[in-house]
Amino acid sequence: MVLFALMAIIILLVIWLIVLEIRLNRLLLGKDARSLENTITWVRDTLSEMLKFRDESVGYWRNVEARLKRSVQSIETVRFNPFKGTGDGGNQSFSTAFLNEKGDGVVISSLHSRDRVSVFSKPVKKFGSEFEMTQEEKGVIEQAKESVSIPQDK
């Protein structure tokens, strides 16, 4: 009886060994363990290069995002006649705002009359200026403020 039990255990171990051998051959696909080691090393090196590339890309995009926030993102222009009723100027006068998403930039205004053209420039910080502004300049800044898309901070 013990002999039959030992024989059954040996047969089960032989079957288990054959199954493991078949699985190992499928894993190696007819190649030796050396080529499998080379493949694993190649995958590890490639993964390392990809992680390095990802880190460099993240740094680059953060730099681009920071530069983009400082760049002009809204340009609005209003044309007007500063001399209504007198016939001078027509609608040749204008105010143009150049602003980034924080509301920093410049407003350039031109007053046009028959005998001269005057150009003014006023710095803008946070959608306002320390210099006195005309209604047209305030209006063009308000239009620029509405057209700037301010992303929500995460």
FINUMAR-580466 format. One line per field, with one value per atom (N, C-alpha, C, O): chain; x, y, z; residue number from 0; residue in three letters. Coordinates in pm, whole numbers, plus 32768, in hexadecimal, padded with zeros to 4 digits. Last residue first. Example, Ala and Ser with C-alpha at 12.3 -4.5 7.8 and 13.67 -1.06 7.14 Angstrom:
2
ch (A	A	A	A	A	A	A	A)
X (8505	8557	850A	853D	8527	84CE	8528	8590)
Y (7F1F	7F96	8003	8072	7DC7	7E3E	7EB6	7EB4)
Z (82C4	82CA	8313	8324	830C	830C	830C	834E)
i (1	1	1	1	0	0	0	0)
aa (SER	SER	SER	SER	ALA	ALA	ALA	ALA)
***
This chain:
154
ch (A	A	A	A	A	A	A	A	A	A	A	A	A	A	A	A	A	A	A	A	A	A	A	A	A	A	A	A	A	A	A	A	A	A	A	A	A	A	A	A	A	A	A	A	A	A	A	A	A	A	A	A	A	A	A	A	A	A	A	A	A	A	A	A	A	A	A	A	A	A	A	A	A	A	A	A	A	A	A	A	A	A	A	A	A	A	A	A	A	A	A	A	A	A	A	A	A	A	A	A	A	A	A	A	A	A	A	A	A	A	A	A	A	A	A	A	A	A	A	A	A	A	A	A	A	A	A	A	A	A	A	A	A	A	A	A	A	A	A	A	A	A	A	A	A	A	A	A	A	A	A	A	A	A	A	A	A	A	A	A	A	A	A	A	A	A	A	A	A	A	A	A	A	A	A	A	A	A	A	A	A	A	A	A	A	A	A	A	A	A	A	A	A	A	A	A	A	A	A	A	A	A	A	A	A	A	A	A	A	A	A	A	A	A	A	A	A	A	A	A	A	A	A	A	A	A	A	A	A	A	A	A	A	A	A	A	A	A	A	A	A	A	A	A	A	A	A	A	A	A	A	A	A	A	A	A	A	A	A	A	A	A	A	A	A	A	A	A	A	A	A	A	A	A	A	A	A	A	A	A	A	A	A	A	A	A	A	A	A	A	A	A	A	A	A	A	A	A	A	A	A	A	A	A	A	A	A	A	A	A	A	A	A	A	A	A	A	A	A	A	A	A	A	A	A	A	A	A	A	A	A	A	A	A	A	A	A	A	A	A	A	A	A	A	A	A	A	A	A	A	A	A	A	A	A	A	A	A	A	A	A	A	A	A	A	A	A	A	A	A	A	A	A	A	A	A	A	A	A	A	A	A	A	A	A	A	A	A	A	A	A	A	A	A	A	A	A	A	A	A	A	A	A	A	A	A	A	A	A	A	A	A	A	A	A	A	A	A	A	A	A	A	A	A	A	A	A	A	A	A	A	A	A	A	A	A	A	A	A	A	A	A	A	A	A	A	A	A	A	A	A	A	A	A	A	A	A	A	A	A	A	A	A	A	A	A	A	A	A	A	A	A	A	A	A	A	A	A	A	A	A	A	A	A	A	A	A	A	A	A	A	A	A	A	A	A	A	A	A	A	A	A	A	A	A	A	A	A	A	A	A	A	A	A	A	A	A	A	A	A	A	A	A	A	A	A	A	A	A	A	A	A	A	A	A	A	A	A	A	A	A	A	A	A	A	A	A	A	A	A	A	A	A	A	A	A	A	A	A	A	A	A	A	A	A	A	A	A	A	A	A	A	A	A	A	A	A	A	A	A	A	A	A	A	A	A	A	A	A	A	A	A	A	A	A	A	A	A	A	A	A	A	A	A	A	A	A	A	A	A	A	A	A	A	A	A)
X (7DF5	7DD4	7E03	7DF1	7D5B	7DCE	7D9F	7D33	7CB2	7CA5	7D1E	7D46	7D21	7D0B	7D03	7D46	7C84	7CD8	7CBD	7C51	7C84	7C55	7CB5	7D2B	7C24	7C92	7C55	7C00	7B43	7B6F	7BE4	7C04	7B20	7AB9	7AEA	7ABF	7C01	7BF2	7B8D	7BA1	7BC8	7C3A	7C30	7C51	7AF2	7ADD	7B4D	7B35	7B79	7B0D	7AEF	7AD7	7C22	7C5D	7BF3	7C10	7B67	7BB5	7BFB	7C0E	7B00	7AAA	7AF8	7AD2	7BDD	7BA1	7B4B	7B4B	7BF8	7C64	7C30	7C54	7B07	7B26	7B93	7B8B	7B20	7AB5	7AD1	7AB7	7C80	7C03	7B9B	7BBC	7D37	7D10	7C8C	7C35	7E59	7DCD	7DAA	7DF6	7F31	7F19	7E84	7E3B	7F39	7F4D	7F39	7F30	7E3E	7EB6	7EBF	7E5A	7DCA	7DBD	7E40	7EA6	7DF4	7D82	7D67	7CF5	7EF2	7E78	7DFB	7DA3	7F72	7F90	7F0C	7EBF	7FE2	7F6F	7FA0	7FEE	8065	8078	7FFC	7FB8	8008	7FFA	800E	7FD0	8048	805C	8056	8096	7FCB	7FE5	7FF3	7FB2	7FEA	7FEB	8015	8075	7F3D	7F86	7F7A	7F10	7F43	7F25	7F7C	7FF5	7EB1	7F1A	7EE5	7E6C	7DE2	7E68	7ED4	7F4A	7CF8	7D1D	7DAE	7DEF	7D4E	7D02	7D32	7D8C	7D56	7D6A	7D11	7C98	7DFE	7D98	7DB5	7E1F	7E37	7E58	7DE1	7D6F	7EC8	7E57	7E8B	7EFA	7F0E	7F40	7EC7	7E6C	7F4D	7EE2	7F21	7F60	7FF0	7FF4	7F76	7F3A	800C	8029	802C	8063	7F56	7FCA	7FE4	7FD4	7E95	7E6A	7EDC	7EC7	7EDB	7ED8	7EAB	7E9D	7EE9	7E78	7E6E	7E05	7F4E	7F5C	7EEA	7E92	7EE7	7EEE	7F0A	7EE4	7EC8	7F16	7F2D	7F7D	7DCE	7E07	7E4F	7E19	7DA2	7DBE	7E01	7E62	7CD6	7D1C	7D2A	7CC9	7CC9	7CB7	7CFF	7D57	7C45	7C87	7C6C	7C06	7BA0	7C2A	7C77	7CE1	7A9D	7AB4	7B41	7B55	7AD5	7A93	7AA2	7AB2	7B68	7B96	7B56	7B9B	7A61	7AEF	7B03	7AB8	795D	797F	7A11	7A39	78F8	7947	796A	7990	786A	7823	7872	7836	797A	78F1	78B1	78C0	7A90	7A5F	79D2	79B7	7AE0	7AEA	7AAD	7A99	7A53	7A64	7A69	7A03	7AEF	7A8F	7AB1	7B1B	7B2A	7B37	7ACC	7A5D	7BD5	7B59	7B79	7BD9	7C5E	7C66	7BDB	7B79	7D1B	7C99	7CAD	7D03	7DB8	7DCA	7D3F	7CF8	7E41	7DC7	7DEB	7E34	7F32	7ECA	7E46	7DE8	8089	800C	7FA5	7FBD	812B	811B	8093	8037	8137	816B	8152	8163	80D5	8089	80B8	806A	819F	811D	80CB	8084	8268	827D	81F9	81E4	81EF	8215	8229	8200	81D2	815C	817A	812B	82DF	8287	820C	81E3	832E	836F	8317	8306	828F	827E	82BB	8282	82F9	8270	8252	8202	83FE	83EC	8360	8351	83C0	8407	83F6	83E1	8346	82F9	833B	82F6	8422	83AB	8356	8325	84CF	84FA	8482	847C	842F	8455	8482	845F	841F	83A6	83C7	8384	852D	84EB	846C	8451	8548	859A	855A	8552	8496	847E	84CD	849C	8516	8491	8470	8433	8602	8609	8582	857D	8591	85E0	85EA	85DC	8524	84CC	8513	84D7	860F	85AF	854F	852F	8680	86C6	8666	866C	85BA	85DC	8620	85FE	85C7	854A	8566	852F	86CE	86A8	8629	8620	86B4	8711	86EE	86EE	8600	85D9	8633	8602	86A0	8622	85F6	85CB	8770	878D	870F	8712	86DD	8720	8741	8732	8696	862D	8667	8628	878E	8747	86D4	86B5	87C4	881E	87D6	87E0	8713	8701	8757	8734	86C3	8700	86ED	86BB	8591	860F	8648	8606	8497	8503	8589	85EC	8406	83E7	845E	8484	840A	8485	8473	84C7	8304	8338	83B3	83C2	82F8	82A2	82D4	82CF	83B0	83CE	8377	83A6	8322	83A3	83CA	83FF	8245	8231	82B2	82B1	82CA	827E	8269	8278	8330	838C	8347	8382	8241	829D	82FE	831A	81E2	8193	81EC	81E2	82AD	8295	8247	8267	828C	830A	82FA	8334	818C	81A2	8221	8224	81C6	8166	8179	8178	8278	82A8	824A	8279	81CB	823F	8276	829F	8114	80E5	8159	814C	81C5	8182	814F	815C	8209	8272	8233	8267	810E	8151	81BC	81C9	80E5	8087	80C6	80B6	81BA	81B5	8158	8178	816D	81EA	81EB	8219	8081	807A	80F7	80EE	80E7	808C	8081	8078	8180	81C2	816A	819C	80C0	811C	8162	817D	8052	8000	8056	8038)
Y (9CE9	9C65	9C5C	9BF5	9E13	9DCF	9D4D	9D44	9E41	9E2C	9DE2	9D7E	9F2F	9EA5	9E9C	9EE6	A032	A018	9F89	9F6B	A0C3	A04B	A02D	A013	A202	A1B0	A138	A146	A293	A233	A1DC	A178	A339	A2D6	A26D	A1FA	A3DC	A388	A319	A2A7	A462	A406	A3A7	A332	A4FD	A49C	A434	A3BC	A599	A541	A4D6	A462	A625	A5CB	A569	A4F4	A6B8	A656	A5F6	A580	A75B	A6FC	A691	A61C	A7F5	A79C	A732	A6BD	A87A	A825	A7C4	A74E	A909	A8A8	A847	A7CF	A9AE	A94A	A8DF	A869	A9CF	A9FC	A98D	A91A	A9D2	A992	A9CA	A9F1	AA31	AA4B	AA13	AA22	A92A	A9A5	A9B5	A952	A834	A8A1	A928	A98E	A753	A7A2	A80F	A840	A5F8	A684	A6CD	A68E	A4E6	A523	A5B3	A5E1	A4C5	A48A	A4D2	A4F7	A5DD	A573	A545	A596	A685	A64B	A5DB	A586	A7BD	A734	A707	A757	A869	A863	A7D2	A776	A94E	A8C5	A8C6	A918	AA0B	A9FD	A969	A913	AAEC	AA60	AA5A	AA9B	ABCC	ABB8	AB26	AAEA	AC7A	ABF8	ABED	AC02	ADA4	AD56	ACD1	ACBA	AE24	AE5C	AE0B	AE2A	AD8F	ADB9	ADE3	ADC8	AC84	ACFB	AD26	ACE7	AB6A	AB9C	AC16	AC10	AACC	AB31	AB74	ABB0	A985	A9EB	AA4A	AA1F	A8B3	A903	A96A	A99F	A783	A7E9	A82F	A7EF	A6E8	A720	A78E	A7E9	A5B8	A644	A668	A614	A4D8	A4F8	A58D	A5D9	A3F0	A447	A45E	A404	A334	A3BE	A420	A498	A232	A271	A302	A345	A1EF	A1BC	A1F7	A1F0	A328	A299	A26D	A2BE	A41A	A3E9	A353	A308	A537	A4BD	A487	A4BF	A606	A5C9	A548	A4F6	A733	A6A4	A673	A6AF	A82C	A7FA	A764	A71F	A92E	A8A6	A893	A8E1	AA03	A9F1	A963	A928	AA14	A9EB	A9D4	A996	AA67	A9F2	A9BB	A942	ABCB	AB53	AAE0	AAF8	ACC2	AC3F	ABC8	AB68	ADB5	AD93	ACFF	ACC8	ADE7	ADBA	AD98	AD62	AE28	AE8F	AE67	AEBD	AD44	ADC2	AE2D	AE86	ACAC	ACA2	AD2C	AD7D	AC70	ACF8	ACF7	AD3A	AB6B	ABB8	AC43	AC85	AA58	AAE2	AB36	AB48	A910	A972	A9FC	AA11	A7B3	A82E	A88F	A867	A6CE	A71C	A799	A7E0	A588	A611	A64F	A60D	A494	A4CE	A55E	A5A4	A371	A3F0	A420	A3DC	A291	A2D6	A35B	A3AC	A22F	A1CD	A20E	A1CA	A250	A295	A22D	A1DC	A189	A1BD	A201	A1EE	A112	A19B	A1D9	A252	A016	A06B	A0FC	A157	9FAE	9FCD	A029	A080	9F78	9FE1	A00C	A083	9EA6	9F21	9F94	A005	9DE9	9E1D	9EA0	9EFD	9DB5	9DEF	9E2E	9E9C	9D43	9DBD	9E02	9E7C	9C5E	9CBF	9D45	9DAE	9BE2	9C14	9C73	9CD0	9B9E	9BF5	9C32	9CAB	9AEF	9B6C	9BCF	9C46	9A22	9A68	9AEE	9B53	99D0	9A08	9A57	9AC3	9968	99DB	9A1F	9A9A	9892	98FC	997A	99E9	97FB	9831	98A4	990B	97B5	9808	9848	98BD	970E	9787	97E9	9860	9645	9693	9715	977E	95E3	961F	9673	96DD	957A	95E9	9630	96AA	94AE	9518	9592	9604	940E	944D	94C0	9529	93B9	9409	9452	94C6	9321	9398	93F4	946E	9257	92AC	932C	9399	91E1	921F	927F	92ED	917E	91E2	922C	92A6	90C1	9131	91A1	9216	9010	9054	90CD	9136	8FB9	8FFE	904C	90BF	8F38	8FAC	8FFE	9079	8E69	8ECA	8F49	8FB8	8DE1	8E19	8E82	8EE9	8D8E	8DF1	8E2F	8EA4	8CD7	8D4A	8DB5	8E2B	8C08	8C66	8CE2	8D4C	8BDE	8BB7	8C23	8C8F	8BA3	8BE7	8BB9	8B77	8B38	8AF6	8B39	8B0B	8BE4	8BD9	8BA1	8BD7	8C06	8C23	8C20	8C54	8BBB	8C3D	8C63	8CD6	8AB6	8B1C	8BA9	8C02	8A3F	8A44	8AAB	8AF0	8A5A	8A9D	8AA7	8B0D	89B3	8A42	8A91	8AFF	88BC	88F1	8988	89D3	88A6	88A9	88E3	8932	8896	8906	8915	8985	879E	8818	8893	88F0	86F5	8701	8781	87C8	8713	8739	874C	87A9	86A2	872E	8763	87D4	859A	85E8	867E	86CE	855C	8556	85A8	85F2	8575	85CC	85CE	8638	84A4	852F	8591	85F7	83CB	83E7	8477	84BD	83DD	83EA	840C	8461	83AB	842C	8444	84B4	82A7	8310	839A	83F2	8225	8224	8294	82D8	8248	8285	828D	82F0	81B0	823F	8287	82F4	80B3	80F2	8189	81D7	808B	808D	80D0	811E	807F	80EF	80FE	816C	7F89	8000	807E	80DD)
Z (7C0F	7C46	7CD3	7D14	7BA2	7BDD	7C1D	7C56	7A72	7B02	7B34	7AFA	797F	79AB	7A42	7A8A	78EE	7964	7991	79C3	77BF	7806	7877	785F	7769	779D	77E4	783B	7731	76CC	76F9	76B9	780D	77EF	778D	7793	77F2	786A	7851	787C	7708	770B	7781	7777	7762	76F7	76F6	76E5	781F	784B	77E2	7804	7777	77DC	780D	7822	76ED	76A2	7702	76E1	77BD	7775	772C	772C	7801	7866	7823	784B	770D	773E	77A8	77A7	7706	769B	76C9	76AE	77E2	77E1	7779	778F	7836	77F8	7800	7820	7969	78EC	78BA	7908	7A16	79F9	796F	790F	7A85	7A3B	7A22	7A1A	7AEF	7B4E	7B0B	7B4F	7A7A	7A64	7ACE	7AFF	7A5F	7A85	7A6E	7A50	7A47	7A03	7A2F	7A25	7AC3	7AFC	7ACA	7B19	7A2B	7A8D	7AC8	7AFB	790F	7954	79AF	7986	7896	78C8	7916	7955	7775	7807	7833	77FD	7676	76A5	773E	777F	7565	75F4	7616	75DB	745B	7485	7518	7541	7388	7405	742D	7422	7260	729C	7319	7314	71C9	720B	723D	7244	7140	7134	717B	716A	716B	70E4	70D9	7074	7252	722C	71A2	716A	731A	7292	727C	7291	740F	73F9	7374	7361	7478	7415	7408	73F9	756F	753C	74DA	74E8	75FC	75A0	7564	752F	7725	76D2	767E	76B2	778D	7766	7719	76D5	789E	7813	77FC	784C	7962	7954	78BF	786E	7993	7984	797C	798D	7991	7A16	7A0E	7A74	7886	78D4	795F	799E	77E9	7803	785D	787D	76ED	7776	777C	7722	764A	763B	76C8	7713	75C4	763D	7617	75CC	751B	750E	758D	75BC	74A2	751A	7508	74E8	73A4	73D7	745C	7480	72A3	7324	7355	7335	71CA	71B3	7235	7233	719B	71F0	71DA	71D7	719D	7169	71CB	7243	71C7	71F4	71B2	7192	71E2	71DB	7200	724F	7214	718D	717F	7117	7305	72C3	7234	71E4	7358	734C	7303	72C7	73FA	73C7	73C2	741E	740A	73F7	73BD	7359	7411	748D	7483	74E9	7396	736E	73ED	742F	738A	73BC	7383	7348	73A9	7359	7388	73AA	7469	7460	740F	742D	747E	7449	7444	7420	752C	750C	74DE	7513	756B	7525	74FC	74B3	7649	7621	75E2	761C	7683	7666	763D	7614	7689	7669	7640	75E6	778C	7704	76F2	7742	7880	7878	77EE	77DD	784E	78AA	78A4	78BE	77AD	7771	77CB	779A	7864	77FF	77C2	77A6	78F1	7939	78D6	78F1	7822	7867	78B0	78AC	77E8	7781	77C2	779D	78DC	78AD	7845	7849	78D7	7944	791E	793C	77F7	77F1	7864	7854	7856	77E1	77E0	77CA	7929	7943	78D1	78E9	7895	78FB	791B	7928	77F9	77B9	781D	77FD	78BC	786B	782A	7824	7914	7972	7928	794F	7826	7864	78C2	78C0	7804	77A0	77D9	77C0	78E5	78D9	7876	7890	78A0	7919	7917	7941	77BA	77AF	782A	781D	7827	77C6	77BA	77B1	78C5	7904	78A9	78D6	77FE	7861	78A6	78BF	7784	7738	7797	7781	7852	781F	77D4	77E3	786D	78DF	78AF	78DE	776E	779B	780F	7813	7774	7710	773B	772E	7842	7851	77F0	7816	77C8	7843	785C	7886	76F2	76D9	7754	7748	7779	7725	770A	770B	77ED	7844	77F6	7829	7705	775A	77B8	77CF	76AF	765D	76AD	769B	7782	776A	7718	7739	776E	77DC	77C8	77FB	760C	768B	76F4	76D6	755B	7571	75F6	7645	7541	74FA	750D	74D3	75EC	755D	750F	74A6	76FB	76B2	761B	75D1	7734	775F	770E	76E3	76D2	7698	76B9	7665	7780	76F0	76A9	764E	786F	7860	77CC	77A1	783A	7853	7842	780B	7825	77B2	77C3	7763	7928	78B6	783A	77F0	79BD	79D0	795C	7931	795A	7946	7956	7907	79B7	7926	7908	78A9	7ACD	7A8F	79F8	79BF	7AEB	7B0E	7ACE	7A9E	7AA3	7A53	7A6C	7A0F	7B74	7AE9	7A8F	7A39	7C51	7C46	7BB8	7B87	7C17	7C1E	7C11	7BCE	7C2A	7BAB	7BA9	7B44	7D3A	7CD3	7C4D	7C04	7DAE	7DC6	7D5C	7D2A	7D55	7D2E	7D3F	7CEB	7DD8	7D45	7D13	7CB1	7EE2	7EB0	7E18	7DDF	7EDB	7EFE	7ECD	7E95	7EA6	7E47	7E60	7E01	7F90	7F0F	7EA5	7E54	804F	8053	7FCD	7F9E	8000	8000	8000	7FB8)
i (153	153	153	153	152	152	152	152	151	151	151	151	150	150	150	150	149	149	149	149	148	148	148	148	147	147	147	147	146	146	146	146	145	145	145	145	144	144	144	144	143	143	143	143	142	142	142	142	141	141	141	141	140	140	140	140	139	139	139	139	138	138	138	138	137	137	137	137	136	136	136	136	135	135	135	135	134	134	134	134	133	133	133	133	132	132	132	132	131	131	131	131	130	130	130	130	129	129	129	129	128	128	128	128	127	127	127	127	126	126	126	126	125	125	125	125	124	124	124	124	123	123	123	123	122	122	122	122	121	121	121	121	120	120	120	120	119	119	119	119	118	118	118	118	117	117	117	117	116	116	116	116	115	115	115	115	114	114	114	114	113	113	113	113	112	112	112	112	111	111	111	111	110	110	110	110	109	109	109	109	108	108	108	108	107	107	107	107	106	106	106	106	105	105	105	105	104	104	104	104	103	103	103	103	102	102	102	102	101	101	101	101	100	100	100	100	99	99	99	99	98	98	98	98	97	97	97	97	96	96	96	96	95	95	95	95	94	94	94	94	93	93	93	93	92	92	92	92	91	91	91	91	90	90	90	90	89	89	89	89	88	88	88	88	87	87	87	87	86	86	86	86	85	85	85	85	84	84	84	84	83	83	83	83	82	82	82	82	81	81	81	81	80	80	80	80	79	79	79	79	78	78	78	78	77	77	77	77	76	76	76	76	75	75	75	75	74	74	74	74	73	73	73	73	72	72	72	72	71	71	71	71	70	70	70	70	69	69	69	69	68	68	68	68	67	67	67	67	66	66	66	66	65	65	65	65	64	64	64	64	63	63	63	63	62	62	62	62	61	61	61	61	60	60	60	60	59	59	59	59	58	58	58	58	57	57	57	57	56	56	56	56	55	55	55	55	54	54	54	54	53	53	53	53	52	52	52	52	51	51	51	51	50	50	50	50	49	49	49	49	48	48	48	48	47	47	47	47	46	46	46	46	45	45	45	45	44	44	44	44	43	43	43	43	42	42	42	42	41	41	41	41	40	40	40	40	39	39	39	39	38	38	38	38	37	37	37	37	36	36	36	36	35	35	35	35	34	34	34	34	33	33	33	33	32	32	32	32	31	31	31	31	30	30	30	30	29	29	29	29	28	28	28	28	27	27	27	27	26	26	26	26	25	25	25	25	24	24	24	24	23	23	23	23	22	22	22	22	21	21	21	21	20	20	20	20	19	19	19	19	18	18	18	18	17	17	17	17	16	16	16	16	15	15	15	15	14	14	14	14	13	13	13	13	12	12	12	12	11	11	11	11	10	10	10	10	9	9	9	9	8	8	8	8	7	7	7	7	6	6	6	6	5	5	5	5	4	4	4	4	3	3	3	3	2	2	2	2	1	1	1	1	0	0	0	0)
aa (LYS	LYS	LYS	LYS	ASP	ASP	ASP	ASP	GLN	GLN	GLN	GLN	PRO	PRO	PRO	PRO	ILE	ILE	ILE	ILE	SER	SER	SER	SER	VAL	VAL	VAL	VAL	SER	SER	SER	SER	GLU	GLU	GLU	GLU	LYS	LYS	LYS	LYS	ALA	ALA	ALA	ALA	GLN	GLN	GLN	GLN	GLU	GLU	GLU	GLU	ILE	ILE	ILE	ILE	VAL	VAL	VAL	VAL	GLY	GLY	GLY	GLY	LYS	LYS	LYS	LYS	GLU	GLU	GLU	GLU	GLU	GLU	GLU	GLU	GLN	GLN	GLN	GLN	THR	THR	THR	THR	MET	MET	MET	MET	GLU	GLU	GLU	GLU	PHE	PHE	PHE	PHE	GLU	GLU	GLU	GLU	SER	SER	SER	SER	GLY	GLY	GLY	GLY	PHE	PHE	PHE	PHE	LYS	LYS	LYS	LYS	LYS	LYS	LYS	LYS	VAL	VAL	VAL	VAL	PRO	PRO	PRO	PRO	LYS	LYS	LYS	LYS	SER	SER	SER	SER	PHE	PHE	PHE	PHE	VAL	VAL	VAL	VAL	SER	SER	SER	SER	VAL	VAL	VAL	VAL	ARG	ARG	ARG	ARG	ASP	ASP	ASP	ASP	ARG	ARG	ARG	ARG	SER	SER	SER	SER	HIS	HIS	HIS	HIS	LEU	LEU	LEU	LEU	SER	SER	SER	SER	SER	SER	SER	SER	ILE	ILE	ILE	ILE	VAL	VAL	VAL	VAL	VAL	VAL	VAL	VAL	GLY	GLY	GLY	GLY	ASP	ASP	ASP	ASP	GLY	GLY	GLY	GLY	LYS	LYS	LYS	LYS	GLU	GLU	GLU	GLU	ASN	ASN	ASN	ASN	LEU	LEU	LEU	LEU	PHE	PHE	PHE	PHE	ALA	ALA	ALA	ALA	THR	THR	THR	THR	SER	SER	SER	SER	PHE	PHE	PHE	PHE	SER	SER	SER	SER	GLN	GLN	GLN	GLN	ASN	ASN	ASN	ASN	GLY	GLY	GLY	GLY	GLY	GLY	GLY	GLY	ASP	ASP	ASP	ASP	GLY	GLY	GLY	GLY	THR	THR	THR	THR	GLY	GLY	GLY	GLY	LYS	LYS	LYS	LYS	PHE	PHE	PHE	PHE	PRO	PRO	PRO	PRO	ASN	ASN	ASN	ASN	PHE	PHE	PHE	PHE	ARG	ARG	ARG	ARG	VAL	VAL	VAL	VAL	THR	THR	THR	THR	GLU	GLU	GLU	GLU	ILE	ILE	ILE	ILE	SER	SER	SER	SER	GLN	GLN	GLN	GLN	VAL	VAL	VAL	VAL	SER	SER	SER	SER	ARG	ARG	ARG	ARG	LYS	LYS	LYS	LYS	LEU	LEU	LEU	LEU	ARG	ARG	ARG	ARG	ALA	ALA	ALA	ALA	GLU	GLU	GLU	GLU	VAL	VAL	VAL	VAL	ASN	ASN	ASN	ASN	ARG	ARG	ARG	ARG	TRP	TRP	TRP	TRP	TYR	TYR	TYR	TYR	GLY	GLY	GLY	GLY	VAL	VAL	VAL	VAL	SER	SER	SER	SER	GLU	GLU	GLU	GLU	ASP	ASP	ASP	ASP	ARG	ARG	ARG	ARG	PHE	PHE	PHE	PHE	LYS	LYS	LYS	LYS	LEU	LEU	LEU	LEU	MET	MET	MET	MET	GLU	GLU	GLU	GLU	SER	SER	SER	SER	LEU	LEU	LEU	LEU	THR	THR	THR	THR	ASP	ASP	ASP	ASP	ARG	ARG	ARG	ARG	VAL	VAL	VAL	VAL	TRP	TRP	TRP	TRP	THR	THR	THR	THR	ILE	ILE	ILE	ILE	THR	THR	THR	THR	ASN	ASN	ASN	ASN	GLU	GLU	GLU	GLU	LEU	LEU	LEU	LEU	SER	SER	SER	SER	ARG	ARG	ARG	ARG	ALA	ALA	ALA	ALA	ASP	ASP	ASP	ASP	LYS	LYS	LYS	LYS	GLY	GLY	GLY	GLY	LEU	LEU	LEU	LEU	LEU	LEU	LEU	LEU	LEU	LEU	LEU	LEU	ARG	ARG	ARG	ARG	ASN	ASN	ASN	ASN	LEU	LEU	LEU	LEU	ARG	ARG	ARG	ARG	ILE	ILE	ILE	ILE	GLU	GLU	GLU	GLU	LEU	LEU	LEU	LEU	VAL	VAL	VAL	VAL	ILE	ILE	ILE	ILE	LEU	LEU	LEU	LEU	TRP	TRP	TRP	TRP	ILE	ILE	ILE	ILE	VAL	VAL	VAL	VAL	LEU	LEU	LEU	LEU	LEU	LEU	LEU	LEU	ILE	ILE	ILE	ILE	ILE	ILE	ILE	ILE	ILE	ILE	ILE	ILE	ALA	ALA	ALA	ALA	MET	MET	MET	MET	LEU	LEU	LEU	LEU	ALA	ALA	ALA	ALA	PHE	PHE	PHE	PHE	LEU	LEU	LEU	LEU	VAL	VAL	VAL	VAL	MET	MET	MET	MET)
***
